[in-house]
């Protein structure tokens, strides 16, 4: 329900209240409880309709999330998320290479860069569908 529909609904509800009050004046206090019950029934129907619409919308959104593989609509990687980690790891690689090469010569340099490459590969594969399937199979078997 958008704002226009809400205003239209409020106007209709105000008209219903005015009609109920007018009927009460004409019919007297004898029919007051019946008129109030009738008006409250209309308010209840209105609330139930709004709640039903919200629940249906939320269920549809949850089904879309499940259909997308548990990724929220705004969770696509931005440029910073994609390349920021790689840039940071390359900046960190400079002092790490110096330390690894200084402590253990060429072997230390290889170990350092193997670690850097390994961390970057793990970061790149974090959203891999193949890995998700493996994780789900492990969870199902437990």
Secondary structure in CASP SS format (residue, H / E / C, confidence):
PFRMAT SS
TARGET T0000
AUTHOR 0000-0000-0000
METHOD secondary structure of the structure
MODEL  1
X C 1.00
X C 1.00
X H 1.00
X H 1.00
X H 1.00
X H 1.00
X H 1.00
X H 1.00
X H 1.00
X H 1.00
X H 1.00
X H 1.00
X H 1.00
X H 1.00
X H 1.00
X H 1.00
X H 1.00
X H 1.00
X H 1.00
X H 1.00
X H 1.00
X H 1.00
X H 1.00
X H 1.00
X H 1.00
X H 1.00
X H 1.00
X C 1.00
X H 1.00
X H 1.00
X H 1.00
X H 1.00
X H 1.00
X H 1.00
X H 1.00
X H 1.00
X H 1.00
X H 1.00
X H 1.00
X H 1.00
X H 1.00
X H 1.00
X H 1.00
X H 1.00
X H 1.00
X H 1.00
X H 1.00
X H 1.00
X H 1.00
X H 1.00
X H 1.00
X H 1.00
X H 1.00
X H 1.00
X H 1.00
X H 1.00
X H 1.00
X H 1.00
X H 1.00
X H 1.00
X H 1.00
X H 1.00
X H 1.00
X H 1.00
X H 1.00
X H 1.00
X H 1.00
X C 1.00
X C 1.00
X C 1.00
X C 1.00
X C 1.00
X C 1.00
X C 1.00
X C 1.00
X C 1.00
X C 1.00
X C 1.00
X H 1.00
X H 1.00
X H 1.00
X H 1.00
X H 1.00
X H 1.00
X H 1.00
X H 1.00
X H 1.00
X H 1.00
X H 1.00
X H 1.00
X H 1.00
X H 1.00
X H 1.00
X H 1.00
X H 1.00
X H 1.00
X H 1.00
X H 1.00
X H 1.00
X H 1.00
X H 1.00
X H 1.00
X H 1.00
X H 1.00
X H 1.00
X H 1.00
X H 1.00
X H 1.00
X H 1.00
X H 1.00
X H 1.00
X H 1.00
X H 1.00
X H 1.00
X H 1.00
X H 1.00
X H 1.00
X H 1.00
X H 1.00
X H 1.00
X H 1.00
X H 1.00
X H 1.00
X H 1.00
X C 1.00
X C 1.00
X C 1.00
X C 1.00
X H 1.00
X H 1.00
X H 1.00
X H 1.00
X H 1.00
X H 1.00
X H 1.00
X H 1.00
X H 1.00
X H 1.00
X H 1.00
X H 1.00
X H 1.00
X C 1.00
END
